[in-house]
Amino acid sequence: MSNSENKWRLPHIIKIAEAYTAMADKRYKANSCTLEVFSSDFSKKYTVTIYNDGYASNDNMSYNFNILGYPIVIALMIEGKIPYNFEIASLFSGVNWTEVNKKFKRDFSASLNFVIKEVSNDKYDPNTINESILAAYRKLESIICEIQRYDSFLSFSDATISK
């Protein structure tokens, strides 16, 4: 694996908000070396393997595109490496990102803007929510070059939950 192949590519900022939803909905199970994360429609279960210096994950972005996916963002939040405001994260509870992204034809910026407007309230206006997401994203930008990318032992197809 060449040096560039063992580094993560920076995801779209929507991955912070998707992680907020999973955190707020407690759609994850953590132990010392793995994190299981359920998709917003519960059709998939992603497995993040935690190493001393990096992560592996079988979510689509991580597994197929070497882009750090939201399940790894959750691991970084749990470990305190990316700050987040729990009250703001809780606003995202119940968001079905699969449906929203489908509605906006995977235009992540449009999806994110729509959801932020939907979840804003008197206490947290869209600008405040955006600032929280941006602060977390900037932290991710500042540390991503230090995070090693490992190949997942599970494939993306392994994430599908049989009904």
LOGUFI-543277 format. One record per residue: residue number from 1; residue in three letters; x, y, z of N, C-alpha, C, O in turn. Coordinates in Angstrom, 1 decimal, always signed. Each point is the difference from the previous one (the first is absolute). Example, Ala and Ser with C-alpha at 12.3 -4.5 7.8 and 13.67 -1.06 7.14 Angstrom:
{1, "ALA", {+13.2, -5.7, +7.8}, {-0.9, +1.2, +0.0}, {+0.9, +1.2, +0.0}, {+1.0, +0.0, +0.7}};
{2, "SER", {-1.4, +1.1, -1.4}, {+0.9, +1.1, +0.0}, {-0.8, +1.1, +0.8}, {+0.5, +1.1, +0.1}};
This chain:
{1, "MET", {+0.8, -1.2, +0.0}, {-0.8, +1.2, +0.0}, {+0.9, +1.2, +0.0}, {+0.8, +0.2, +0.9}};
{2, "SER", {-1.0, +0.7, -1.9}, {+0.9, +1.2, +0.0}, {-0.5, +1.0, +1.1}, {-1.1, -0.2, +0.6}};
{3, "ASN", {+1.9, +1.2, -0.4}, {-0.2, +0.9, +1.1}, {-1.4, +0.7, -0.2}, {-0.7, +0.2, +1.0}};
{4, "SER", {+0.4, +0.2, -2.2}, {-1.3, +0.7, -0.2}, {-1.2, -0.9, +0.1}, {-1.1, +0.4, +0.3}};
{5, "GLU", {+1.3, -1.7, -0.5}, {-1.1, -1.0, +0.1}, {-0.4, -0.3, +1.5}, {-1.1, -0.5, +0.2}};
{6, "ASN", {+2.0, +0.8, +0.7}, {-0.3, -0.3, +1.4}, {-0.5, +1.2, +0.8}, {+0.0, +0.1, +1.2}};
{7, "LYS", {-0.4, +0.9, -2.0}, {-0.6, +1.2, +0.6}, {-1.4, +0.2, -0.5}, {-0.4, -0.4, -1.1}};
{8, "TRP", {-0.4, +0.9, +2.0}, {-1.4, +0.3, -0.3}, {-0.2, +1.2, -0.8}, {+0.7, +1.0, +0.1}};
{9, "ARG", {-1.7, -1.0, -1.0}, {-0.4, +1.2, -0.7}, {-1.1, +0.7, +0.8}, {-0.7, -0.7, +0.7}};
{10, "LEU", {+0.7, +2.0, -0.7}, {-0.9, +0.8, +0.8}, {-1.4, -0.2, -0.6}, {-0.3, +0.2, -1.2}};
{11, "PRO", {-0.7, -0.4, +2.1}, {-1.4, -0.2, -0.5}, {-0.7, +1.3, -0.1}, {+0.5, +1.1, +0.3}};
{12, "HIS", {-1.7, -1.1, -0.9}, {-0.9, +1.2, +0.0}, {-0.4, +0.3, +1.4}, {-0.1, -0.9, +0.8}};
{13, "ILE", {-0.1, +2.1, -0.5}, {-0.4, +0.5, +1.3}, {-1.3, -0.7, +0.6}, {-0.2, +0.0, +1.2}};
{14, "ILE", {-0.6, -0.5, -2.1}, {-1.2, -0.6, +0.4}, {+0.3, -1.2, +0.9}, {-0.9, -0.4, +0.8}};
{15, "LYS", {+2.0, -0.2, -0.9}, {+0.4, -1.2, +0.9}, {+0.0, +0.4, +1.4}, {-0.2, -0.9, +0.9}};
{16, "ILE", {+0.5, +2.2, -0.5}, {-0.1, +0.4, +1.4}, {-1.5, -0.1, +0.4}, {-0.3, -0.5, +1.1}};
{17, "ALA", {-0.6, +1.1, -1.9}, {-1.4, -0.1, +0.4}, {-0.5, -1.4, +0.0}, {-0.9, -0.3, +0.9}};
{18, "GLU", {+1.3, -0.5, -1.8}, {-0.4, -1.4, +0.0}, {+0.5, -0.7, +1.3}, {-0.7, -0.8, +0.6}};
{19, "ALA", {+1.9, +1.1, -0.1}, {+0.5, -0.5, +1.2}, {-0.8, +0.5, +1.2}, {-0.3, -0.7, +0.9}};
{20, "TYR", {-0.1, +2.0, -1.0}, {-0.9, +0.6, +1.1}, {-1.2, -0.9, +0.2}, {-0.5, -0.3, +1.1}};
{21, "THR", {-0.2, +0.0, -2.3}, {-1.2, -0.8, +0.1}, {+0.2, -1.3, +0.7}, {-0.7, -0.4, +0.8}};
{22, "ALA", {+1.8, -0.3, -1.3}, {+0.3, -1.3, +0.6}, {+0.3, +0.1, +1.5}, {-0.4, -0.9, +0.8}};
{23, "MET", {+1.1, +1.9, -0.4}, {+0.3, +0.3, +1.4}, {-1.3, +0.2, +0.8}, {-0.2, -0.6, +1.0}};
{24, "ALA", {-0.6, +1.5, -1.5}, {-1.3, +0.4, +0.6}, {-0.9, -1.2, +0.2}, {-0.7, -0.1, +1.0}};
{25, "ASP", {+0.6, -0.7, -2.1}, {-0.8, -1.2, +0.1}, {+0.6, -1.2, +0.6}, {-0.7, -1.1, +0.1}};
{26, "LYS", {+1.9, +1.2, +0.4}, {+0.7, -1.1, +0.6}, {+0.0, -1.2, -0.9}, {-0.3, -1.1, +0.5}};
{27, "ARG", {+0.6, +1.3, -1.8}, {+0.0, -1.1, -1.0}, {+1.4, -0.6, -0.1}, {+0.5, -0.4, -1.1}};
{28, "TYR", {+0.2, +0.2, +2.2}, {+1.3, -0.6, +0.0}, {+0.2, -0.8, +1.3}, {-0.6, +0.2, +1.0}};
{29, "LYS", {+1.6, -1.1, -1.1}, {+0.4, -0.8, +1.1}, {+1.5, +0.0, +0.0}, {+0.7, -0.4, -1.0}};
{30, "ALA", {-0.1, +0.9, +2.1}, {+1.5, +0.1, +0.0}, {+0.6, -1.0, +1.0}, {-0.5, -0.2, +1.1}};
{31, "ASN", {+1.7, -0.3, -1.5}, {+0.8, -0.6, +1.0}, {+1.5, +0.4, -0.2}, {+0.2, +1.0, -0.8}};
{32, "SER", {+0.7, -1.6, +1.4}, {+1.4, +0.5, -0.1}, {+0.6, +0.1, -1.4}, {+0.9, +0.8, -0.3}};
{33, "CYS", {-1.3, -1.8, -0.6}, {+0.7, +0.0, -1.3}, {-0.9, +0.0, -1.2}, {+0.4, +0.0, -1.1}};
{34, "THR", {-1.7, +0.1, +1.4}, {-1.0, +0.1, -1.2}, {-1.1, +0.9, +0.4}, {-0.4, +0.2, +1.2}};
{35, "LEU", {-0.3, +0.3, -2.2}, {-1.2, +0.8, +0.1}, {-0.9, -0.5, -1.0}, {+0.3, +0.0, -1.2}};
{36, "GLU", {-1.5, -0.4, +1.6}, {-1.1, -0.4, -1.0}, {-0.9, +1.2, -0.1}, {-0.5, +0.5, +1.0}};
{37, "VAL", {+0.2, -0.1, -2.3}, {-0.9, +1.1, -0.2}, {-1.1, -0.4, -1.0}, {+0.3, -0.6, -1.0}};
{38, "PHE", {-1.6, +0.9, +1.4}, {-1.1, -0.3, -0.9}, {-0.3, +1.2, -0.8}, {+0.0, +1.1, +0.4}};
{39, "SER", {-0.4, -1.4, -1.7}, {-0.4, +1.1, -0.9}, {-1.3, +0.6, +0.5}, {-0.7, -0.6, +0.8}};
{40, "SER", {+0.4, +1.8, -1.4}, {-1.2, +0.7, +0.5}, {-1.3, -0.7, -0.3}, {-1.0, +0.2, +0.7}};
{41, "ASP", {+1.0, -1.1, -1.7}, {-1.2, -0.8, -0.3}, {+0.1, -1.5, +0.5}, {-0.8, -0.8, -0.2}};
{42, "PHE", {+1.9, +0.6, +1.0}, {+0.3, -1.3, +0.6}, {+0.1, -1.2, -1.0}, {-0.2, -1.1, +0.4}};
{43, "SER", {+0.5, +1.4, -1.6}, {+0.2, -1.0, -1.0}, {+1.4, -0.5, -0.1}, {+0.3, -1.1, -0.6}};
{44, "LYS", {+0.6, +1.8, +1.3}, {+1.4, -0.4, +0.0}, {+0.6, +0.2, +1.4}, {-0.4, +0.8, +0.8}};
{45, "LYS", {+1.5, -1.6, -0.5}, {+0.7, +0.1, +1.2}, {+1.5, +0.0, -0.4}, {+0.5, -0.9, -0.5}};
{46, "TYR", {+0.1, +2.1, +0.8}, {+1.4, +0.2, -0.4}, {+0.9, -0.4, +1.2}, {-0.4, +0.2, +1.1}};
{47, "THR", {+1.6, -0.7, -1.4}, {+0.9, -0.4, +1.1}, {+1.3, +0.9, -0.2}, {+0.6, -0.1, -1.1}};
{48, "VAL", {-0.3, +0.9, +2.1}, {+1.2, +0.7, +0.0}, {+1.0, -0.7, +0.9}, {-0.3, -0.3, +1.2}};
{49, "THR", {+1.5, +0.0, -1.7}, {+1.0, -0.6, +0.8}, {+1.0, +1.1, +0.4}, {+0.4, +0.8, -0.8}};
{50, "ILE", {-0.1, -0.7, +2.1}, {+0.7, +1.1, +0.6}, {+1.5, -0.5, +0.2}, {+0.2, -1.0, +0.7}};
{51, "TYR", {+0.7, +1.7, -1.3}, {+1.5, -0.3, +0.2}, {+0.6, +1.1, +0.9}, {-0.7, +1.1, +0.1}};
{52, "ASN", {+1.9, -1.2, +0.3}, {+0.6, +1.0, +0.8}, {+0.2, +1.3, -0.8}, {-0.1, +1.1, +0.5}};
{53, "ASP", {+0.3, -1.2, -1.8}, {+0.3, +1.1, -0.9}, {-1.0, +0.3, -1.1}, {+0.2, +0.8, -0.9}};
{54, "GLY", {-1.3, -1.6, +0.9}, {-0.9, +0.2, -1.1}, {-1.3, -0.9, +0.1}, {-0.3, -0.6, +1.0}};
{55, "TYR", {-0.3, +0.4, -2.1}, {-1.3, -0.7, -0.1}, {-0.2, -0.7, -1.3}, {+0.6, +0.3, -1.0}};
{56, "ALA", {-1.5, -1.3, +1.1}, {-0.5, -0.7, -1.2}, {-1.5, +0.0, +0.1}, {-0.5, +0.0, +1.1}};
{57, "SER", {-0.2, +0.1, -2.2}, {-1.5, +0.0, +0.1}, {-0.5, -0.6, -1.3}, {+0.6, +0.2, -1.1}};
{58, "ASN", {-1.8, -0.9, +1.2}, {-0.6, -0.5, -1.3}, {-1.2, +0.8, -0.4}, {-0.8, -0.6, -0.8}};
{59, "ASP", {+0.7, +1.8, +1.2}, {-1.1, +0.9, -0.6}, {+0.5, +0.3, -1.4}, {+1.1, -0.1, -0.4}};
{60, "ASN", {-2.1, +0.5, -0.4}, {+0.2, +0.2, -1.5}, {+1.2, +1.0, -0.2}, {+0.9, -0.3, -0.8}};
{61, "MET", {-0.9, +1.5, +1.4}, {+1.0, +1.0, -0.3}, {+1.4, -0.5, +0.4}, {+0.9, +0.1, -0.8}};
{62, "SER", {-0.8, -0.7, +2.0}, {+1.3, -0.5, +0.4}, {+0.5, -1.2, -0.8}, {+1.1, +0.0, -0.4}};
{63, "TYR", {-2.0, -0.9, +0.2}, {+0.4, -1.3, -0.6}, {+0.3, +0.2, -1.5}, {+1.0, -0.5, -0.5}};
{64, "ASN", {-1.9, +1.2, -0.2}, {+0.1, +0.0, -1.5}, {+0.7, +1.3, -0.5}, {+0.5, -0.1, -1.1}};
{65, "PHE", {-0.4, +1.1, +1.9}, {+0.6, +1.3, -0.5}, {+1.2, +0.5, +0.8}, {+0.5, +1.1, -0.4}};
{66, "ASN", {-0.2, -1.7, +1.5}, {+1.1, +0.5, +0.9}, {-0.3, +1.4, +0.5}, {+0.9, +0.7, +0.4}};
{67, "ILE", {-2.2, -0.4, -0.3}, {-0.4, +1.2, +0.6}, {-0.5, -0.3, +1.5}, {-0.8, -0.9, +0.2}};
{68, "LEU", {+1.3, +1.6, +0.7}, {-0.3, -0.3, +1.4}, {-1.5, +0.2, +0.2}, {-0.6, +1.1, -0.1}};
{69, "GLY", {-0.1, -2.2, +0.4}, {-1.5, +0.0, +0.1}, {-0.5, +0.4, +1.4}, {+0.8, +0.0, +1.0}};
{70, "TYR", {-2.1, +0.2, -0.9}, {-0.5, +0.4, +1.3}, {+0.1, -1.0, +1.1}, {+0.1, +0.5, +1.2}};
{71, "PRO", {+0.0, -1.8, -1.4}, {+0.2, -0.9, +1.1}, {+1.4, +0.3, +0.7}, {+0.1, -0.1, +1.2}};
{72, "ILE", {+0.9, +0.5, -2.0}, {+1.3, +0.3, +0.6}, {-0.1, +1.4, +0.7}, {+0.6, +0.2, +1.0}};
{73, "VAL", {-1.4, +0.7, -1.6}, {-0.2, +1.3, +0.7}, {-0.6, -0.2, +1.4}, {+0.4, +0.6, +1.0}};
{74, "ILE", {-1.3, -1.6, -0.9}, {-0.6, -0.3, +1.3}, {+1.1, -0.5, +1.0}, {+0.0, +0.4, +1.1}};
{75, "ALA", {+0.9, -1.3, -1.6}, {+1.1, -0.5, +0.8}, {+0.8, +1.2, +0.5}, {+0.4, +0.0, +1.2}};
{76, "LEU", {-0.1, +0.9, -2.1}, {+0.8, +1.2, +0.4}, {-0.7, +0.8, +1.0}, {+0.7, +0.6, +0.9}};
{77, "MET", {-2.0, -0.4, -1.0}, {-0.8, +0.7, +1.0}, {+0.0, -0.7, +1.3}, {+0.2, +0.6, +1.1}};
{78, "ILE", {-0.4, -1.9, -1.1}, {+0.0, -0.8, +1.3}, {+1.3, +0.1, +0.7}, {+0.1, +0.2, +1.2}};
{79, "GLU", {+1.0, -0.2, -2.0}, {+1.3, +0.0, +0.6}, {+0.5, +1.5, +0.4}, {+1.1, +0.1, +0.5}};
{80, "GLY", {-2.0, +0.9, -0.8}, {+0.3, +1.3, +0.3}, {+1.0, +0.7, -0.9}, {+0.5, +1.1, +0.3}};
{81, "LYS", {-0.3, -1.7, -1.5}, {+0.9, +0.6, -1.0}, {-0.6, +1.1, -0.8}, {+0.6, +0.9, -0.6}};
{82, "ILE", {-2.0, -1.0, +0.5}, {-0.8, +1.0, -0.7}, {-1.0, +0.5, +1.0}, {-0.8, -0.8, +0.5}};
{83, "PRO", {+0.8, +2.1, -0.2}, {-1.0, +0.5, +0.9}, {-1.4, +0.1, -0.6}, {-0.2, +0.2, -1.2}};
{84, "TYR", {-0.8, -0.4, +2.0}, {-1.4, +0.3, -0.4}, {-0.8, +0.4, +1.1}, {+0.2, -0.3, +1.2}};
{85, "ASN", {-1.2, +1.1, -1.5}, {-1.0, +0.5, +1.0}, {-1.1, -1.0, +0.0}, {-0.8, -0.2, -1.0}};
{86, "PHE", {+0.6, -0.5, +2.2}, {-1.0, -1.0, +0.0}, {-1.4, +0.5, -0.2}, {-0.9, -0.6, -0.6}};
{87, "GLU", {+0.6, +1.8, +1.1}, {-1.3, +0.6, -0.2}, {-0.3, +0.2, -1.5}, {-1.1, -0.2, -0.5}};
{88, "ILE", {+2.1, +0.7, -0.2}, {-0.2, +0.3, -1.4}, {-0.1, -1.4, -0.7}, {-0.8, -0.2, -0.9}};
{89, "ALA", {+1.7, -0.7, +1.2}, {-0.1, -1.4, -0.6}, {-1.4, -0.6, +0.2}, {-0.5, -0.6, -0.9}};
{90, "SER", {-0.1, +0.8, +2.1}, {-1.3, -0.6, +0.3}, {-1.1, +0.6, -0.9}, {-1.0, -0.7, -0.1}};
{91, "LEU", {+1.2, +1.9, -0.5}, {-1.0, +0.5, -0.9}, {-0.2, -0.9, -1.2}, {-1.0, +0.0, -0.6}};
{92, "PHE", {+2.1, -0.7, +0.3}, {+0.0, -0.9, -1.2}, {-0.6, -1.4, +0.2}, {+0.0, -0.8, -0.9}};
{93, "SER", {-0.5, +0.6, +2.1}, {-0.6, -1.3, +0.3}, {-1.1, -0.3, -0.9}, {-0.9, +0.8, -0.3}};
{94, "GLY", {+0.9, -2.0, -0.2}, {-1.1, -0.5, -0.9}, {+0.1, +0.3, -1.5}, {-0.8, -0.4, -0.8}};
{95, "VAL", {+1.9, +1.2, +0.4}, {+0.1, +0.3, -1.4}, {+0.4, -1.3, -0.7}, {+0.9, -0.7, +0.3}};
{96, "ASN", {-1.7, +0.4, -1.4}, {+0.3, -1.1, -0.8}, {+0.8, +0.5, -1.2}, {-0.5, +0.4, -1.0}};
{97, "TRP", {+1.8, -0.4, +1.1}, {+0.9, +0.5, -1.0}, {-0.1, -0.7, -1.3}, {+0.2, +0.6, -1.1}};
{98, "THR", {-0.5, -1.9, +1.1}, {-0.2, -0.8, -1.2}, {-1.1, +0.7, -0.9}, {+0.2, +0.2, -1.2}};
{99, "GLU", {-1.3, +0.0, +1.9}, {-1.2, +0.6, -0.7}, {+0.3, +1.5, -0.5}, {-0.3, +0.3, -1.1}};
{100, "VAL", {+1.0, +0.5, +2.0}, {+0.2, +1.4, -0.3}, {+1.0, +0.0, -1.2}, {-0.2, +0.8, -1.0}};
{101, "ASN", {+1.3, -1.6, +1.0}, {+0.9, +0.0, -1.1}, {-0.6, -0.5, -1.3}, {+0.4, +0.5, -1.1}};
{102, "LYS", {-1.3, -1.4, +1.2}, {-0.8, -0.5, -1.2}, {-0.8, +1.2, -0.5}, {-0.1, +0.2, -1.2}};
{103, "LYS", {-0.6, +0.5, +2.1}, {-0.9, +1.1, -0.4}, {+0.8, +1.1, -0.8}, {-0.5, +0.5, -1.0}};
{104, "PHE", {+1.7, -0.3, +1.5}, {+0.8, +1.1, -0.7}, {+1.0, -0.6, -1.0}, {+1.0, +0.6, -0.3}};
{105, "LYS", {-1.2, -1.8, -0.1}, {+0.8, -0.7, -1.0}, {+1.5, +0.0, +0.3}, {+0.8, +0.3, -0.8}};
{106, "ARG", {-0.5, -0.5, +2.1}, {+1.3, -0.1, +0.5}, {+0.8, +1.3, -0.1}, {+1.2, +0.0, +0.0}};
{107, "ASP", {-1.9, +1.1, -0.1}, {+0.6, +1.3, +0.1}, {+0.2, +0.3, +1.5}, {-0.9, +0.5, +0.7}};
{108, "PHE", {+2.0, -0.8, -0.1}, {+0.2, +0.0, +1.4}, {-0.1, +1.4, +0.6}, {-0.6, +0.2, +1.1}};
{109, "SER", {+1.0, +0.8, -1.9}, {-0.2, +1.4, +0.5}, {-1.5, +0.4, +0.2}, {-0.4, +0.6, +1.0}};
{110, "ALA", {-0.4, -1.0, -2.0}, {-1.4, +0.3, +0.0}, {-0.7, -0.8, +1.2}, {-0.8, +0.5, +0.7}};
{111, "SER", {+1.2, -1.8, -0.6}, {-0.5, -0.8, +1.1}, {+0.3, +0.6, +1.4}, {-0.9, +0.1, +0.8}};
{112, "LEU", {+2.2, +0.3, -0.6}, {+0.4, +0.6, +1.2}, {-0.8, +1.3, +0.3}, {-0.5, +0.2, +1.1}};
{113, "ASN", {+0.4, +0.7, -2.1}, {-0.7, +1.2, +0.2}, {-1.4, -0.2, +0.4}, {-0.6, +0.7, +0.8}};
{114, "PHE", {-0.1, -1.6, -1.5}, {-1.4, -0.4, +0.3}, {-0.1, -0.4, +1.4}, {-0.9, +0.5, +0.7}};
{115, "VAL", {+1.7, -1.5, -0.3}, {-0.1, -0.5, +1.4}, {+0.3, +1.0, +1.1}, {-0.7, +0.1, +1.0}};
{116, "ILE", {+1.7, +0.7, -1.3}, {+0.3, +1.1, +1.0}, {-1.2, +0.9, +0.2}, {-0.3, +0.4, +1.1}};
{117, "LYS", {-0.3, +0.0, -2.2}, {-1.2, +0.9, +0.1}, {-1.2, -0.7, +0.8}, {-0.7, +0.6, +0.8}};
{118, "GLU", {+0.6, -1.9, -1.1}, {-1.1, -0.8, +0.6}, {+0.2, -0.2, +1.6}, {-0.9, +0.1, +0.7}};
{119, "VAL", {+2.2, -0.2, -0.3}, {+0.2, -0.3, +1.4}, {+0.3, +1.2, +0.8}, {+0.0, +0.0, +1.3}};
{120, "SER", {+0.2, +1.2, -1.9}, {+0.2, +1.2, +0.7}, {-1.2, +0.4, +0.9}, {-1.1, -0.4, -0.3}};
{121, "ASN", {+1.4, +1.2, +1.3}, {-1.1, +0.4, +0.9}, {+0.4, +1.4, +0.6}, {+0.9, +0.6, -0.4}};
{122, "ASP", {-1.7, -0.2, +1.4}, {+0.2, +1.3, +0.6}, {+1.4, +0.1, +0.7}, {+0.7, +1.0, -0.1}};
{123, "LYS", {-0.3, -2.1, +0.7}, {+1.3, +0.0, +0.7}, {+1.2, -0.1, -1.0}, {+1.0, +0.6, +0.2}};
{124, "TYR", {-1.2, -1.5, -1.2}, {+1.1, -0.3, -0.9}, {-0.4, +0.3, -1.5}, {-0.7, -0.8, -0.6}};
{125, "ASP", {+1.0, +2.0, +0.2}, {-0.3, +0.4, -1.4}, {+0.9, -0.7, -1.0}, {+1.0, -0.5, +0.4}};
{126, "PRO", {-1.3, +0.6, -1.7}, {+0.9, -0.7, -1.0}, {+1.4, +0.4, +0.1}, {+0.9, -0.8, -0.2}};
{127, "ASN", {-0.6, +2.1, +0.4}, {+1.4, +0.5, +0.1}, {+0.7, -0.7, +1.2}, {+1.2, -0.4, -0.2}};
{128, "THR", {-1.8, +0.3, +1.3}, {+0.6, -0.6, +1.2}, {+0.3, -1.5, -0.3}, {+1.1, -0.5, +0.4}};
{129, "ILE", {-2.1, -0.2, -1.0}, {+0.2, -1.4, -0.3}, {+1.1, -0.1, -1.0}, {+0.9, -0.9, +0.1}};
{130, "ASN", {-0.8, +1.7, -1.2}, {+1.0, +0.0, -0.9}, {+1.4, +0.2, +0.6}, {+1.0, -0.7, -0.4}};
{131, "GLU", {-0.9, +1.6, +1.3}, {+1.3, +0.3, +0.7}, {+0.4, -1.2, +0.8}, {+1.2, -0.3, +0.0}};
{132, "SER", {-2.1, -0.4, +0.6}, {+0.4, -1.2, +0.8}, {+0.5, -1.1, -1.0}, {+1.0, -0.6, +0.3}};
{133, "ILE", {-1.7, +0.4, -1.4}, {+0.5, -1.0, -0.9}, {+1.3, +0.4, -0.6}, {+0.9, -0.8, -0.2}};
{134, "LEU", {-0.7, +2.1, -0.2}, {+1.2, +0.5, -0.5}, {+1.2, -0.2, +0.9}, {+1.1, -0.3, -0.4}};
{135, "ALA", {-1.3, +0.6, +1.7}, {+1.0, -0.2, +1.0}, {+0.5, -1.4, +0.1}, {+1.2, -0.3, +0.0}};
{136, "ALA", {-2.1, -0.7, -0.1}, {+0.3, -1.4, +0.0}, {+0.8, -0.3, -1.2}, {+0.9, -0.8, +0.0}};
{137, "TYR", {-1.4, +1.3, -1.2}, {+0.6, -0.3, -1.3}, {+1.4, +0.5, +0.0}, {+0.9, -0.6, -0.5}};
{138, "ARG", {-0.7, +1.9, +1.0}, {+1.3, +0.5, +0.0}, {+1.0, -0.8, +0.8}, {+1.2, -0.1, -0.4}};
{139, "LYS", {-1.7, -0.4, +1.5}, {+0.9, -0.9, +0.8}, {+0.3, -1.2, -0.8}, {+1.2, -0.5, +0.0}};
{140, "LEU", {-2.1, -0.1, -0.7}, {+0.2, -1.2, -0.8}, {+1.1, +0.4, -1.1}, {+0.9, -0.8, -0.2}};
{141, "GLU", {-1.1, +1.9, -0.4}, {+1.0, +0.5, -1.0}, {+1.4, +0.0, +0.6}, {+1.0, -0.3, -0.7}};
{142, "SER", {-0.9, +0.8, +1.9}, {+1.3, +0.2, +0.6}, {+0.7, -1.3, +0.5}, {+1.2, +0.0, +0.1}};
{143, "ILE", {-2.0, -1.1, +0.1}, {+0.6, -1.2, +0.4}, {+0.0, -1.2, -1.0}, {+0.6, -1.0, +0.2}};
{144, "ILE", {-1.3, +1.2, -1.3}, {-0.2, -1.1, -0.9}, {+1.4, -0.5, -0.6}, {+0.1, -1.2, -0.2}};
{145, "CYS", {+0.8, +2.0, +0.1}, {+1.3, -0.5, -0.6}, {+0.8, -0.9, +1.0}, {+0.9, -0.7, -0.4}};
{146, "GLU", {-1.3, +0.8, +1.7}, {+0.6, -0.8, +1.0}, {-0.7, -1.4, +0.2}, {+0.5, -0.9, +0.7}};
{147, "ILE", {-1.7, +0.8, -1.3}, {-0.8, -1.2, +0.2}, {+0.3, -1.1, -1.1}, {-0.2, +0.3, -1.2}};
{148, "GLN", {+0.8, -1.4, +1.6}, {+0.3, -1.0, -1.0}, {-1.3, -0.7, -0.5}, {-0.9, -0.2, +0.8}};
{149, "ARG", {+0.9, -0.2, -2.0}, {-1.1, -0.7, -0.6}, {+0.4, -1.5, -0.1}, {+1.1, -0.4, -0.6}};
{150, "TYR", {-1.9, -0.4, +1.2}, {+0.2, -1.5, -0.1}, {-1.1, -0.6, -0.8}, {-1.2, +0.6, -0.1}};
{151, "ASP", {+1.5, -1.7, -0.6}, {-1.1, -0.7, -0.8}, {-0.8, -0.8, +1.0}, {+0.5, -0.6, +1.0}};
{152, "SER", {-1.8, +0.7, -1.2}, {-1.0, -0.8, +0.8}, {+0.1, -1.4, -0.3}, {+0.1, -0.4, -1.2}};
{153, "PHE", {-0.3, -0.5, +2.2}, {-0.1, -1.4, -0.2}, {-1.3, -0.4, -0.5}, {-0.2, -1.1, -0.5}};
{154, "LEU", {-0.8, +2.0, +0.6}, {-1.4, -0.2, -0.4}, {-0.2, +0.9, -1.3}, {+0.6, +1.1, -0.1}};
{155, "SER", {-1.3, -1.6, -0.8}, {-0.3, +0.8, -1.2}, {-1.2, +0.8, +0.2}, {-0.8, -0.2, +0.9}};
{156, "PHE", {+0.5, +1.1, -1.9}, {-1.2, +0.8, +0.1}, {-1.2, -0.8, -0.1}, {-1.0, +0.2, +0.7}};
{157, "SER", {+1.0, -1.3, -1.5}, {-1.1, -0.9, -0.1}, {-0.3, -0.7, +1.3}, {-1.2, -0.4, +0.2}};
{158, "ASP", {+2.2, +0.2, +0.6}, {-0.2, -0.6, +1.3}, {-0.8, +0.8, +1.0}, {-0.6, -0.5, +1.0}};
{159, "ALA", {+0.4, +1.8, -1.3}, {-0.7, +0.9, +0.8}, {-1.5, -0.1, -0.1}, {-0.7, +0.3, +0.9}};
{160, "THR", {+0.2, -0.9, -2.0}, {-1.4, -0.1, -0.2}, {-0.6, -1.0, +1.0}, {+0.5, -1.1, +0.2}};
{161, "ILE", {-1.6, +1.6, +0.4}, {-0.7, -0.8, +1.0}, {-1.1, -0.8, -0.7}, {-0.9, +0.6, -0.6}};
{162, "SER", {+0.8, -1.9, +0.7}, {-1.0, -0.8, -0.6}, {-1.3, +0.2, +0.8}, {-0.1, +0.1, +1.2}};
{163, "LYS", {-1.0, +0.1, -2.0}, {-1.3, +0.2, +0.6}, {-0.7, -1.3, +0.1}, {-1.2, +0.0, +0.5}};
